[in-house]
Amino acid sequence: MTIALFSDIHANMPALEAALADIDKREPNVIYCLGDLVGYNIWPNGVVGTIQKRGIATIAGNHDLKVKPKDNNTDADIPTSGKDYAYEIVSNKAREYLLSLPAHIRLEYQLKGEKMNVLLVHGSPRSVNEYLLEDMEEPVLRAIMQEANADILCFGHSHKPYHRIITDNGRFRHAINIGSVGKPKDGDPRSCYVLLHIDKDSSMQSKASIRVDFIRVPYDIEMAAKAIETSPLPNELAEMLRKAY
C-alpha cells in the first residue's frame, strides 16, 4: 500500500498542479490532503475545485477554518489590500466545502494479527493550530501519540518536513510532517509531499518496515510569486515563496 499525502497548498495552483502530476506518475493506491487549501495566494477556488473534482479525501486546516459563511460574496465584500484578501475571494461554494471538512482521518490496518493505527491531522491530534516541531521533546511527542492512539501520525501546519521515529516500550511510533505543497518554509522552494509505504510485512516492532519518501517537485515559482505581487496581497508573501521561509 502506497499512500500519497500532501498539505498546505495555500491557494497556490501552479504548485498543486505540479504536485498532482508527479503523484499521478507514481500511481499511489490512495491520496489524502491534510488541509490548508486557502490563504496567501489568489487561486483558492481553483484549488478547492481541483480537490473536489478528483475526490481527494481532505481534512480541515486552520486557514480553511478562517473563511466565514456568507449570504452574498460581492465585490463590495472584498478588501482592497492585506492578507484577508486571500479569504474574501473564496466563493460561497468553496466556503461550504471548507467548513464541512472533518478534523481527522483515522486508518486502521491489521497486519499479521497486529493493529496499526494511522492518524491524519493538520496541526496535532489536540488542535488544528498546534505545531509538532521536529525538536519537540520525545516524551511530549510520545504522550501525544499515545493519547491519540496513533502508531503513525501524519500532519502538516509547520511547512517543515521531517520523519521522526519514537520508541515506546519496544515498539516504534512514526511522526511524519509532510511539508507543504504551496508554501514551503524549509529553505527549499519546491513543492513537498510524502509517499508512505505500508506492506504486509510492516510492523510497529520494526522501524525499517515503514518507509517514508519525501518528494520535492519543481514548479513555476515565479508565476505564483508574481500573481501575489499583481494582487492586493502583501508583496512579502511573494518573497516568502521564492526563498521558502
Secondary structure by P-SEA (a helix, b strand, c coil): cbbbbbcccccaaaaaaaaaaaaaaacccccccccccccccccaaaaaaaaaaaccccccccccccbbbbcccccccccccccccccccccaaaaaaaaacccbbbbbbbcccbbbbbbbbccccccccccccccccaaaaaaaaaaacccbbbbccccccbbbbbbcccbbbbbbccccccccccccccbbbbbbbbcccccccccccbbbbbbbbbcaaaaaaaaaaaccccaaaaaaaaacc
